[in-house]
Amino acid sequence: DVAVTAGVFRGAVHDQLAEASVRQAPIGWDERFPEDLVARITVAPARGVELGVAGAWFALLGTAADRETFRHGVLGSIDATIERGPVRVWAEAFLGSSPIHFGIAQTTRGRFAAARVVAAYAFAAPFRSFDAIEPFAVVQGLEASSEVDNDRALGVGGGLAFHFAGDWRVTLSADHTALQDQLGADITRFILQIVARFRS
């Protein structure tokens, strides 16, 4: 099976200009189309396997809070999902224009690259309240710009997903991301998510 998805999304430049300390006029569609265009193609070559490729043409500011430096960047990604019985593995990688502002001048430069892998194993739940308990682990990394030193991040994390009867799921997770100097201080997060899927 092959599926194609495409959409137009609100560009981040709107919020960046609205939050700037110096008031600036918003960028309208009649000017330079300050939105993000995204398209994704997925294919299922075998049962339990899905491969995807996506591309985006996204709005950004070359210099933080400076309307006159508005332009578009490009971003591409590939991803794969494999489900074999109780095992699930999901991997994705991104490469494109860096949207991150660096230095005293707060400018963007170079290429952005990132990757993430998630692996999970679902156990039959020993309690009637759950359909399954699924521990998972995550490893992710990024290079914020190919033209900036000390701009990398490496994150690890994991958690438990509790699958209830029906389409309810509760996830408890924690992760830690080590950041190099250009990106700030390390980050540790503890997350509780409650997910429900409604069928029409």
C-alpha positions as CSV (number, residue, x, y, z in Angstrom):
1,D,0.0,0.0,0.0
2,V,1.1,3.5,-0.8
3,A,-0.3,6.7,0.9
4,V,0.4,10.3,0.2
5,T,-0.2,13.1,2.7
6,A,0.3,16.8,2.1
7,G,-0.6,20.0,4.1
8,V,-0.1,23.6,4.8
9,F,0.8,24.5,8.4
10,R,1.2,27.8,10.2
11,G,4.8,29.0,10.1
12,A,6.7,29.6,13.3
13,V,7.7,33.0,12.1
14,H,4.3,34.4,13.1
15,D,4.9,33.7,16.8
16,Q,8.5,34.8,16.6
17,L,7.5,38.2,15.2
18,A,4.6,38.6,17.6
19,E,6.9,37.9,20.6
20,A,9.8,40.2,19.4
21,S,10.7,43.1,21.7
22,V,10.4,45.5,18.7
23,R,6.9,45.5,17.2
24,Q,6.9,44.5,13.5
25,A,4.1,44.1,10.9
26,P,3.1,40.4,10.3
27,I,4.1,38.8,7.0
28,G,1.0,38.2,4.9
29,W,0.2,35.6,2.2
30,D,0.1,38.5,-0.3
31,E,3.8,39.1,0.5
32,R,5.9,36.0,0.7
33,F,3.7,33.1,1.9
34,P,5.0,32.7,5.5
35,E,3.7,29.2,6.0
36,D,5.1,25.6,5.9
37,L,4.4,23.2,3.1
38,V,4.8,19.5,4.0
39,A,4.3,16.3,2.1
40,R,4.9,12.6,3.1
41,I,4.8,9.3,1.2
42,T,4.5,6.0,3.0
43,V,4.7,2.5,1.7
44,A,4.1,-0.9,3.3
45,P,6.3,-3.4,1.5
46,A,5.5,-6.2,4.0
47,R,3.1,-7.0,6.8
48,G,4.1,-5.0,9.9
49,V,6.6,-2.8,8.0
50,E,6.0,0.8,7.0
51,L,8.6,3.1,5.3
52,G,8.2,6.8,4.9
53,V,9.8,9.7,3.2
54,A,8.8,13.4,3.8
55,G,9.9,16.9,2.7
56,A,9.1,20.3,4.0
57,W,9.5,23.9,2.7
58,F,9.3,25.9,5.9
59,A,9.3,29.6,6.9
60,L,12.1,30.9,9.0
61,L,13.9,34.1,10.0
62,G,17.6,34.3,9.1
63,T,18.1,36.6,12.1
64,A,15.9,36.3,15.2
65,A,13.0,38.8,15.4
66,D,14.1,40.5,12.1
67,R,11.2,40.6,9.6
68,E,13.6,41.6,6.8
69,T,15.5,38.3,6.9
70,F,12.5,36.1,6.2
71,R,13.1,33.2,3.9
72,H,12.2,29.5,3.5
73,G,14.3,26.5,4.4
74,V,14.0,22.9,3.3
75,L,13.9,19.7,5.4
76,G,13.8,16.1,4.4
77,S,13.2,13.0,6.5
78,I,13.0,9.2,6.3
79,D,11.4,6.8,8.8
80,A,10.6,3.2,9.3
81,T,8.3,1.3,11.6
82,I,8.5,-2.4,12.2
83,E,6.0,-4.4,14.2
84,R,6.7,-8.1,14.8
85,G,4.4,-9.7,17.4
86,P,5.1,-7.9,20.7
87,V,8.1,-6.0,19.3
88,R,7.9,-2.5,17.8
89,V,10.8,-0.4,16.5
90,W,10.5,3.1,15.0
91,A,13.4,5.0,13.6
92,E,13.6,8.4,11.8
93,A,16.2,10.8,10.5
94,F,16.1,14.4,9.4
95,L,18.4,16.7,7.4
96,G,17.8,20.2,6.2
97,S,18.2,23.9,6.8
98,S,19.0,24.8,10.4
99,P,16.2,27.1,11.9
100,I,18.2,27.7,15.1
101,H,19.6,31.1,15.9
102,F,23.2,31.2,17.2
103,G,25.7,33.7,18.5
104,I,25.4,37.4,19.5
105,A,23.9,38.2,16.1
106,Q,21.3,35.4,16.6
107,T,21.5,34.1,13.0
108,T,20.7,30.8,11.3
109,R,23.4,29.0,9.3
110,G,24.3,25.6,8.0
111,R,22.5,22.3,8.0
112,F,20.4,20.7,10.8
113,A,20.6,16.9,11.3
114,A,18.8,14.7,13.8
115,A,17.9,11.0,14.3
116,R,15.8,9.0,16.8
117,V,15.2,5.3,17.5
118,V,12.4,3.9,19.7
119,A,12.1,0.3,20.6
120,A,9.3,-1.3,22.6
121,Y,8.1,-4.8,23.8
122,A,4.5,-5.4,24.8
123,F,3.8,-7.9,27.6
124,A,0.4,-9.4,28.2
125,A,-0.8,-7.6,31.3
126,P,-1.2,-9.7,34.5
127,F,-4.1,-7.5,35.6
128,R,-7.6,-7.3,34.1
129,S,-7.5,-3.5,34.0
130,F,-4.9,-3.6,31.2
131,D,-4.6,-5.2,27.8
132,A,-0.8,-4.9,27.7
133,I,2.1,-3.2,29.4
134,E,4.8,-1.9,27.0
135,P,8.2,-0.8,28.2
136,F,10.1,1.3,25.7
137,A,13.5,2.9,25.2
138,V,14.5,6.0,23.2
139,V,17.9,7.2,21.9
140,Q,18.1,10.4,19.9
141,G,20.7,12.9,18.8
142,L,21.1,16.1,16.8
143,E,23.5,18.5,15.3
144,A,21.9,21.9,15.3
145,S,24.2,23.4,12.6
146,S,26.9,22.1,10.4
147,E,28.7,25.4,10.7
148,V,28.6,25.8,14.5
149,D,30.9,24.1,17.0
150,N,29.6,22.6,20.3
151,D,26.1,22.4,19.1
152,R,25.2,18.8,19.5
153,A,22.7,17.0,21.8
154,L,22.3,13.4,22.8
155,G,19.3,12.1,24.6
156,V,18.2,8.8,26.2
157,G,15.0,7.9,27.8
158,G,12.4,5.3,28.4
159,G,9.1,4.5,30.1
160,L,6.1,2.3,30.4
161,A,2.9,2.4,28.3
162,F,-0.2,0.9,29.9
163,H,-2.7,-0.2,27.2
164,F,-6.3,-0.3,28.5
165,A,-9.2,-2.1,27.0
166,G,-10.5,-0.1,24.0
167,D,-8.4,2.8,22.8
168,W,-7.0,4.2,26.0
169,R,-3.4,4.4,26.8
170,V,-1.4,5.9,29.7
171,T,2.3,6.5,29.3
172,L,4.9,7.3,32.0
173,S,8.3,8.3,30.8
174,A,11.5,10.1,31.6
175,D,14.4,11.3,29.5
176,H,17.6,13.2,29.8
177,T,19.3,15.2,27.1
178,A,22.9,16.3,27.3
179,L,23.5,19.6,25.5
180,Q,26.7,21.1,24.4
181,D,27.5,24.8,25.2
182,Q,25.8,26.4,22.2
183,L,22.4,24.8,23.1
184,G,22.3,25.6,26.9
185,A,22.0,23.5,30.0
186,D,21.1,19.7,30.1
187,I,17.4,18.9,30.2
188,T,15.7,16.1,32.3
189,R,12.0,15.6,31.9
190,F,9.3,13.4,33.5
191,I,6.2,13.0,31.4
192,L,2.7,11.6,31.9
193,Q,0.5,11.2,28.8
194,I,-3.1,10.1,28.5
195,V,-4.1,9.1,25.0
196,A,-7.6,8.2,23.7
197,R,-8.6,7.4,20.1
198,F,-12.2,8.0,19.1
199,R,-13.7,6.1,16.2
200,S,-16.3,7.5,13.9
